[in-house]
Amino acid sequence: MRRLILMRHAKSDWSHGTSDHDRPLNPRGRSAAEALGNWLRAEGLLPDAVLCSTAARTRETCAILNLPESCAVEHLRQLYLAEPSEIIANLRQRATGDTVLLVAHNPGIAAAAELLLQQTPDQDAFDRYPSGATTVMDFDIDNWADLAPGSGALHAFTVPKQLV
C-alpha cells in the first residue's frame, strides 16, 4: 500500500513584481501552509518523502509545513507548472517511501488528483482546487512505478479555509 498527498502551494504574493517562478507566499498563504502542516500531523499523514517544484511558493509552502527532519525533500524543476502526465511520471520514477507528498501548481496538480482517483470528493472546492488544496489517496501497489490512473482511493481532502 502506498499513500500519496497532492498539495497545491499556498496563496502566493503577486505584489512583489518578481518572475512567476520567484513569487513568494503572502501572509495568508504562510498561515494556510502552517494550518496544513498542523492538519497533516493531527491526521497522522506525515510523509516519508517529498517531491516539490522548485518555485519559491512551493518551496516556502513545503518549509512552513514543518515536516520531520527525517523526511527527504527533493526539489524538481520539472514539477514547475507540470502537466498531469509529468506529475505522474515523476512519481513513478522518483517517489520513495510509503507516503509521498507532492507540492506543485495548478492546473496540473488538480488534473493529476482527478486523474489518479477512482472517485473524486463531492466538494465544490475539489473542482476549483484553490491554493493549498490537498488530496490524500491510497493505492494498492507495492512500488510507485506501478502507479496508474483511476486507481487511487480517496482518504481525505481539505482546503485551508476548512482549517483556519
C-alpha positions in Angstrom: 0.0 0.0 0.0 1.2 3.5 -0.9 -0.2 6.8 0.1 0.0 10.0 -2.0 -0.6 13.5 -0.8 -1.1 16.0 -3.6 -0.9 19.6 -2.4 -1.2 22.8 -4.4 1.1 25.5 -3.0 -0.5 28.0 -0.6 -1.6 31.5 -1.6 1.2 33.5 -3.3 2.0 37.2 -3.3 1.5 39.0 -6.6 2.8 42.3 -5.3 6.5 41.6 -5.4 7.0 42.1 -9.2 9.2 39.1 -9.4 9.1 36.4 -12.0 6.4 33.8 -11.6 9.0 31.2 -10.5 10.3 33.5 -7.8 6.9 34.6 -6.4 6.7 34.0 -2.6 3.7 33.3 -0.4 1.6 36.1 1.0 0.8 36.3 4.7 -2.5 34.4 4.2 -0.5 31.7 2.3 2.0 31.4 5.1 -0.8 31.0 7.7 -2.5 28.4 5.4 0.7 26.4 5.0 1.1 26.3 8.8 -2.5 25.1 9.2 -1.9 22.4 6.5 1.2 21.2 8.4 -0.8 21.0 11.6 -3.6 19.1 9.8 -1.1 16.6 8.4 0.4 16.0 11.9 -3.1 15.8 13.6 -4.3 13.3 11.0 -1.2 11.1 11.1 -0.4 11.9 7.5 3.2 12.8 7.6 5.1 11.8 4.5 8.3 9.8 4.3 9.4 11.8 1.3 8.5 15.0 -0.6 8.7 15.9 -4.3 8.4 19.7 -4.6 8.5 22.1 -7.5 11.5 24.5 -7.4 9.3 27.6 -7.5 9.6 29.9 -4.4 6.0 29.5 -3.4 6.1 25.7 -3.4 9.4 25.6 -1.6 8.1 28.0 1.0 4.8 26.0 1.4 6.9 22.9 2.0 9.2 24.5 4.5 6.3 26.0 6.5 4.6 22.6 6.8 7.4 21.8 9.4 7.8 18.2 8.4 10.2 15.9 10.4 13.9 16.2 9.5 13.8 12.6 8.5 11.5 13.4 5.6 13.6 13.6 2.4 12.7 16.6 0.2 13.6 16.6 -3.5 13.1 19.9 -5.4 12.4 19.2 -9.1 12.3 21.9 -11.8 10.2 19.6 -14.0 7.3 19.9 -11.4 7.1 23.7 -12.1 3.8 24.2 -13.9 3.9 20.4 -14.8 1.1 18.7 -16.7 -0.6 15.8 -15.0 1.3 13.3 -17.1 4.6 14.8 -16.0 3.5 14.7 -12.3 2.6 11.0 -12.6 5.8 10.2 -14.5 7.9 11.9 -11.7 6.0 9.9 -9.1 6.6 6.7 -10.9 10.3 7.4 -11.4 11.3 9.3 -8.2 8.9 8.6 -5.4 10.3 6.6 -2.4 8.7 5.6 0.8 5.2 4.5 1.8 3.8 8.1 2.0 4.8 10.7 -0.5 3.8 14.4 -0.6 4.0 16.2 -3.9 3.7 20.0 -3.9 3.1 21.7 -7.2 0.9 24.0 -9.2 -2.5 24.3 -10.9 -3.8 23.3 -13.3 -1.6 20.2 -13.3 -1.9 19.3 -9.7 -5.7 19.4 -9.8 -5.9 17.4 -13.0 -3.5 14.8 -11.6 -5.6 14.4 -8.5 -8.7 13.9 -10.6 -6.9 11.5 -13.0 -5.5 9.3 -10.2 -8.6 9.0 -8.1 -11.2 6.2 -8.6 -13.8 8.7 -7.4 -13.4 12.4 -6.7 -14.7 14.0 -3.5 -18.2 15.6 -3.7 -17.0 19.0 -2.8 -17.0 22.2 -4.9 -13.6 23.0 -3.5 -12.1 19.9 -5.2 -13.4 21.2 -8.6 -11.7 24.6 -8.0 -8.6 23.2 -6.3 -7.8 26.5 -4.7 -4.4 27.4 -3.2 -3.4 24.9 -0.5 -5.9 22.3 -1.7 -4.7 18.9 -0.5 -5.9 15.4 -1.6 -4.8 12.3 0.2 -5.2 9.0 -1.7 -4.2 5.4 -1.1 -3.0 2.9 -3.8 -2.9 -0.8 -3.6 0.6 -1.1 -5.0 4.0 -2.1 -3.7 6.0 0.1 -6.0 5.5 3.7 -7.2 6.4 2.6 -10.7 3.0 0.8 -10.8 1.0 4.0 -10.1 -2.0 4.0 -12.5 -4.7 6.5 -13.3 -8.1 5.8 -11.7 -6.6 3.5 -9.0 -6.4 5.9 -6.0 -8.9 5.5 -3.2 -9.7 8.9 -1.6 -8.5 9.0 2.0 -9.0 12.8 2.7 -9.4 16.2 1.0 -9.1 19.6 2.6 -8.5 23.2 1.8 -7.0 25.9 4.1 -10.4 27.6 4.5 -11.7 24.5 6.4 -8.7 24.6 8.7 -8.2 28.3 9.7 
